[in-house]
Every structure is written in structure tokens, then in C-alpha cells.
Amino acid sequence: MTAPIPRDIPDLPALPRTRSRLLPSAVPARAVVPLVRRPVAAAYRLVLALTATGAVLVEVLLGSPARALSHFTVQSAIVLALVMLASARRAWCARHPLPGAVTGAALLYVITASLVHHLLLTDATPHIFLTATTSSAPSWPVPLAAHTLHTVLPVAALLDWLLLTPPAGTHLRQAPAWLLYPLAYLAFSLARGELLPHSPDRYLYPFLDVARHGYRGVLANALLIGLAFYALAVLLVALDHTRPNPVRRRSKTGFRL
């Protein structure tokens, strides 16, 4: 026989109330967004990387390699070529884009080199040509390469950033880190001038000429350029967070720009 069911069931203790809100997920949003190939962006960046590489090779092969590679313009073009090549591969293989800190730094360096050339070196005609051509080489490739380095590449890199790169990839805290490379280049330029005391090209930029301005004047010029460099970096970050998203949504064909 079974025990009789009691008429009054004692009250059970109340269960602890659980939180109804969902906990924030540690998985980033981009991890669940399907990635698609971007052939237009990949092709554009590949052409940009090849253009930068070709201009650098002209400057190196038709002149003094050590002098050409010592220019900030040539070094920034090499950085841009490497970044664009990696970005093209990621866009073609449907992978996540490079961090905004990397692409923003490459863009900042080529734009700064272009502004310094067009604003500070407009009266220095020899600086238009980074290297002197040899007697047996044609003269037209060198000015074409210089024009490409100082004008074409900065404009093309800016168009890639505005039209083919998602916004809000940079942060203000990255701006001081971007100044480390120009600071290292300043130290390199001063050391190069001390190691080449009898060379007419010991200082490649007139505002860094210690023999003419002294160390106090050179450091003052470097400080002003560094402040302008930082202001440009802050401007790029602000523009990055206010510009619209140029990357289209996924289309029916599975491709996007």
C-alpha cells in the first residue's frame, strides 16, 4: 500500500532569481560575420604595390642605392608597398583586413613625405630628383619616379583608405606610436651626417642640415615637423571615425568592393 497524499503540501523554498539580461559575449562581432572576397580592392592594392615598387627600383638602380634608400620618401614607399601587398592578399583570400594601426601608419608616412616635399622643398630643385642618373641611363624615368613617389602614391593611398577601407579602424592612442619611426629617422639622419663629414649629400633635407643650422636649429625644426606630424595623425584618426563606410554589404554574387 502507498502512503496517502497529504491534503496540504508545505511551501517549497523559493528558487534564487536568475538574471534575465544576457551576459556580453567575448566573441568579437567580426568573428561571426561571413567574409567575402573583394577582387576590386585586391587588384587596386596590387597595382599600387607594384607602382611603389617600380618607383623605388628606378631610384635605386639609376642612382646611388645607399642615397636613395636613405630618403624618408623612399622608405615610406617601401612600407606602403608591403602593406598594400599584404592587404591585397587578404582581400583576395577573403580574410580579415590588416589592423587599422598598420594601414593608418603607412598612409600617414607617405602623406607626410609628400607634404614635406611640396611645402618645404619647393625652392630646392635638386631635391625633386632623389638620385642622379648615370650618363648611360635615360633621364626621363627618374623624374617620373620622383613624381610617382611624391604625388601619385599619396593620392592613390588616400583613395584606397577613403573608398576601399572600412572606417573606425584607428584610435587616438595609436598616434604617439606612429611618431616612433620619424623619431628613429631623425636619429638616423643625424648619425649619417656625422659618419659622412666630407660628403656633399651628408644631410638629405635642408632643415636637418646641422652644418647650416646647428643642432639647436635642427632640433627646433624637427620639433615643429613632429608637432605637425602628430596633428596630421590626429586629423586622420578623427576623419576615420566620421567618414561613412565605403565597403558595400554582401551582394547576391558573393562579391563586394
Order of alpha helices (4+ residues) and beta strands (2+ residues): alpha-alpha-alpha-alpha-alpha-alpha-alpha-alpha-alpha
